[in-house]
Protein backbone atom coordinates (compact mmCIF):
# COMPACT_ATOMS: atom_id res chain seq x y z
CA UNK A 1 0.00 0.00 0.00
CA UNK A 2 1.38 3.42 -0.89
CA UNK A 3 2.08 6.05 1.72
CA UNK A 4 -0.62 8.39 0.44
CA UNK A 5 -3.17 5.58 0.50
CA UNK A 6 -2.15 4.65 4.03
CA UNK A 7 -2.48 8.26 5.18
CA UNK A 8 -5.88 8.61 3.53
CA UNK A 9 -7.07 5.43 5.24
CA UNK A 10 -5.73 6.62 8.61
CA UNK A 11 -7.50 9.99 8.23
CA UNK A 12 -10.78 8.26 7.41
CA UNK A 13 -10.36 5.97 10.42
CA UNK A 14 -9.66 8.90 12.77
CA UNK A 15 -12.59 10.86 11.36
CA UNK A 16 -14.93 7.91 11.86
CA UNK A 17 -13.69 7.35 15.42
CA UNK A 18 -14.12 11.04 16.19
CA UNK A 19 -17.66 11.14 14.81
CA UNK A 20 -18.70 8.02 16.71
CA UNK A 21 -17.13 9.32 19.92
CA UNK A 22 -19.18 12.51 19.61
CA UNK A 23 -22.43 10.52 19.79
CA UNK A 24 -24.22 10.04 23.09
CA UNK A 25 -24.53 6.62 24.71
CA UNK A 26 -28.18 6.59 23.68
CA UNK A 27 -27.35 7.29 20.01
CA UNK A 28 -24.69 4.59 19.99
CA UNK A 29 -27.14 2.17 21.58
CA UNK A 30 -29.69 2.97 18.88
CA UNK A 31 -27.03 2.00 16.32
CA UNK A 32 -26.17 -1.18 18.22
CA UNK A 33 -22.66 0.00 19.04
CA UNK A 34 -20.95 0.27 22.42
CA UNK A 35 -18.05 2.64 23.12
CA UNK A 36 -15.65 -0.29 23.22
CA UNK A 37 -16.75 -1.29 19.70
CA UNK A 38 -15.87 2.07 18.12
CA UNK A 39 -12.31 1.21 16.99
CA UNK A 40 -13.43 -2.05 15.36
CA UNK A 41 -16.42 -0.41 13.68
CA UNK A 42 -14.18 2.39 12.37
CA UNK A 43 -11.63 -0.10 11.02
CA UNK A 44 -14.34 -2.03 9.23
CA UNK A 45 -15.91 1.15 7.83
CA UNK A 46 -12.62 2.29 6.28
CA UNK A 47 -11.77 -0.95 4.48
N, C-alpha and C positions, 0 to 999 in steps of 0.2 A: 504494500500500500504506500502511495506517495505521501510525502510530508504534508502537502496541502490538503490532501484527502483526509489524513489523520487529524489535522487541525480542524477541518470543517466538521468532522464527526464529533470531536471533543466539544466544540462549541455548541453543537446541537444537543449533545448529552447534557451539558451544563445548563443550557437554556431550559430543557425539559425538566431537569431536577429543580431548578429555580421556580418554574411555574407551578409544579406540583407542590413544592414546599410552601408556596404562598396560599394554597387552598386550606380551608378550615378542616378540622377533623370530620365534621359532618359532610362536607363536600367530597372528601376522599372516601368516606364510607359509602356515599351514594354511588361512587364509581367502582366500589369494591376493592379499594386500595388502602393499605395501612401505611403509616409513615415508614415502617421498616422495608416496605416493598418498593419504595420510590426509586432507589438506584437500579434495581432489576427491571422495573417497568421502563425507566429511561433508557437503559441499555437496549432493551428489546425494541423500543420505539425508534431508535436511531440506526438500526441495522439496515 
